[in-house]
Amino acid sequence: MGLHDDRIVIVTGAGQGIGREHALEFARQGAKVVVNDLGSTDDTVAEIKAMGGEAVASNDDVSDWDAAGRLVASAVDTFGDLHVLVNNAGILRDKMFVNMDVGMWDDVMRVHLRGTFCPTRHAVDYWRSKHKAGEPVSHPRIVNTSSPSGLYGNVGQSNYGAAKAAIAAFTVILADELSRLGVTVNAIAPSALTQMTAGLDAYVAKLEEIKEKTGFDYGSPANIAPPVVWLASPEASQITGRVFNVKGGRIGVAETWVAGPSEEKYAKWDPAELGEVIPRLVAEARPNSDGSGQPRQGA
């Protein structure tokens, strides 16, 4: 028995990397999987079928409204239902901000943000229609993909980080809105060695060093799948609106923005007064995180 026996799952960006590992692990847990990617999905589908699972390919563009509708329809038409949507598709257009052009910005926003919104909206419409008809889907789940770049920042990724931060906020808000339908919404902020991280030499070297020292393939994208598969399962009914850091064998909860130190008076502030107030409040506040999620040193 698997966590997802007879459950129907869509994984976007599943042709390779982290998405491919999601699709394979869902299949190992008994799910029927719609493998979505603009690139080739043949290898992923073939591997699922070779292990005795069921899968179907989709090359629909998740950032296109009509194509995302076809994606959701393909799950229902092929397998009869939809239980899980994993929004994983993404691209990089890294550049220091002073050299970034509007096309680089728009491409990343389109794939990450619109590419999360469109399939999610169609999936929610399906679940809502079933709910209204008195035939609610069993344990509907959405798992989004944020990033440490969006939660903690990373130089050269203002477009990617902004999109991933937005996905984290989208996750928290949607969890509140969809609770009445029984839909849980969570996200992961993964770190792994994939085609998207191949050019980050220092990062690659660090993970390779861990592998050499421990024998554990710390950077493998396969490490990211287990928390996603569990969050998408019926066992995770009480977990929603959360973002999880996932890296190697580490799983942690990413805490959201919280209101820090403040000062209030019942009158309009004079700008001249704030030269003392704002620096003091900043000194009392926790420092911003560095790229690993730890307090920035010297801040």
N, C-alpha and C positions, 0 to 999 in steps of 0.2 A: 504494500500500500504506500502511495506517495502523498505528499501534501496537496497535490493538484490533480488527483485522479478525476478524469472526465471534465476538467475545467478548461475553458477556452481562453487563450492568452494571445494578445498582440504585443510584439516587441518591435519598436521602430529602430532603425539603424542597426539591424541584426545581421548584416552580411559579414561583419568582421568585428574584431576587438571585443569590447565589453558587451555590446549588444548580442553578438554571437554567443558568448558564454552564458548570457541570460537565457537565450532561447534553448540552448542545449540543456541547461540545468532544469528549466521548466519541463522539458520533455522527459528528463530522467525522473521527475517527480509526478509523471503521469498526465501532464497537460497536452492538449492539442494546440499547436502553435502556428500563428500567422507570422511568418518571417518577412519583415518589411525592410527594404533598403533601396535606394536609388541605384546602387551598384549591384553586383552579382549576389544573389541569395542561394545559388545552386548548391554550393558546398555545405552550407548550414542545413538546408532542407534535406540534402542527401544523407548527412550524418545523423540527423534525427530519425530518418526512415531506417537507416542501417541499424539503429539501436532498437528498432521495433516501434518507434513512435509515429505520430501523425503530424504532418506539417504541410503548409501550403505557402507558396511564395507570393509576395506583393512588391511591386516596384512603384507603388503610388507615392507621389511627392507629398509628404506630410504637411508642408507649408502651403499647399494648394487646398482651398476649401472643398471643392468637389472631389478631388482625389482622396482627401482624408475621409470623406464620406464613403467613397468606394472601399477604402481600407476597412472601415468598421463593418460595412455591409458584407465584405468578403468573409469575415469571421462568422457572421450570423448565417449567411447563405451556405457556407461550406460545412460548418460544424454545428449550426443550430442555435448558437448563443454566443455571449461574450461575458466573461467574468473579470478579466484583468487587462488593463492597458499599461504598458511600460513605455514611457516617453524617453527614448535614449538617443535619437538621431541628433547629430551635431557636426559642426565644422569649426575650423580655426582660420582666422585671418589676422594673425598676430603682427603687430607693428607698434612702435612707439607712437604715442598720440600725435606728435607733431608731423609724423609722416603718414598718418592714416587718412585714407580718402573715404568719401561717403559710400562708395561701393562696398568697401570692406566692412563698414559699419552696418549697412543695410543687409548684406548677405548673412552676417551672423545673427542679427535680430530676426530676420525672416526664418532661418532654419531653426534656431533655438526657441524663440518666443512664439512666433506664428506656428511653427512646427510642433509646439506643445499644445497651443490653444486649439488648433483645428481638430486633431484627432480626439482630444479630450471633450470638446463640445459635442462632437458626433456620438461619442461613447455615452456621455451623460444624457443626451437626448434619447438614446436607445433605452438606458436604464430607467429614465423618468417615464417613458411611455409604458414600459412593463409595470412599473410601480402603480401608475394610474389605472392600468387594466386589472390590478389586483393579482399580478403575476410577477412579483419582484424577483430579480435575479439574486441568486445565493451568493452572498459575500462579495459584492462588486468592489474592485480595488483599482486605484491609480497609483503608480510609482513614477515620479518625475526624476530628472537628473539635473542637479545643480553642480557646483564645483567649488573646491577650496578657493579658486580665483574669485568667485563671486562672493563667498562668505568672508574671506580674509584679505583679498587683494593680491595682485601679481603684476609687476611691471611688464608693460608691453601687451597687456590683454584688457585694455579698457572696454573694448566692445564685447569680448567674450565674458569678462567678469560682470559687466553690467547686465548682460542677458541672463547669466546664471544666478545673479542676485535676485533678479526679477522672478525667476522660476521658483526660488525659495519662498519669496513673498506670495506668489501665486498659490503655492502649495498650502501655506498656512491659511490663507483666505478661503480657498476652495474647500478645505477640510471643514471649516465652519458652515459653509453654505450647503454642502452636500450631506451633512450628517443626518438630516431628516430622511434621506433616501437610503441610508445604510451604507453609503459609499465612503470608504476611508481613502485619504489622500496623504501620501508621504513622499519624501524625496531622499536621494542619496547624493553625497558629494564625494565622488570616487577619485582615487589616485592609482594609476596603473600604467604599465608600459604598453602603449598602443601606437598605431600609426600616427595619431594626433600628438603624441608626446615624443616621437622619435627624434625631433630636432632639439630637444631640451637636454643638452649634453650633460650638464651638472646633475640633473635629476636622474637621468639614465645611469650615470656612473654611480650615484649613491645607491640606487636599488640593486645594481649589479654587485656592488661591494657587500651588501647585506646577504645576497644569495651566496656569494663565495664564503662568507663567514659562517652562515647558519645552515646552508643546504636547502633552505626554504626559498622557493621562487617568489619572493616578496612582491615583485612587480607584475606577476601574472594577472591578466584581466579575469581569469577564472576565479580569483579570490573575491571579486566584487559581486558575483551572482548570488551566493547563499543568502545574504541579508535581504536582497530584493525579492527572491523567491519566497522567503518566509513572510515578509511584509505583505506580499500579495496573497497569502494563504488565509483560510478561515480562522487559523489560530491567532491572527493579528487584529481581531475585531476591536480591541480596546486601544490600538495605537493609531493615531491620526494627527495630521498637522505637524509632523516632526520631520526634521532633516538630520540625516545620519552621515558622519564621516566614515568612509570605508577605505582602508588601505592595507594591503597585505593581510595579516591576521588580526588587524585592529578594527573594532567597530566602536564608534562613540557618538553621543548625541551632540549635535551642533546647537548651542543655545542661541535663541534669536536676540535681536536688539532689545534692550531693556532700558527704561528711563533711569538715567544716572542722577548725580547730584544736581540740585536746582535751588533757586532762590526766587522768592515771589514777594511782590508788594502790591498794594491796591492803588496803584498810580502808574502813569506812563513813565518808563525809564528815560532818563536823560542819557544820551550817548556818553557824556563825560563820566558818568558814574560807572560805566561798564568796564573801564580800564582796570578796575580793581576786581569786579565781580566775575567776569568771564574767565580770566586767567586762574582765579582761585577755584572755580568750579572744575575747570579742566584738570588742575593739579589734584583735585579730590577724586576724579573719575578714574576708572580702570583705563589703562592704555589700550589703543587699538591693537588688534592681533597682527602678528606677522603672517607670512604666507602659510605657516604650518598650523595656525590657529592658537599659537602661544602668545602671551603678552609681548609686544614689541619692546626690545631692550633699549633703554635710553630715552624712551618716550615720556 
